[in-house]
């Protein structure tokens, strides 16, 4: 594998992609962006929410967390599909080729040789 391919592989799998994934989910788990500000229009400034609006406002506020979680999971799946299916092959990095290279490296045997153990 070339130095450029190795550097790109380190960038893709060495933490940057995982950091992006870790940032995407919590931001979408908070709910659907813009929905709370839309619901504020139906909530009075003073006093309780009218009885006929309570059930649907409560339903929307409660379900936005589930919708946000579904959006977050969908975004992560899409990100993985795009990285594995389009970005990596564009740069000449195939997943099965990388797996073959890792298996050929035989890390346990190399570590064993450091300690004088033959595997």
PyMOL commands that set and color helices and strands:
alter all, ss='L'
color gray80, all
select helices_A, chain A and resi 3-29+35-40+51-90+95-105+107-114
alter helices_A, ss='H'
color red, helices_A
deselect
rebuild
show_as cartoon
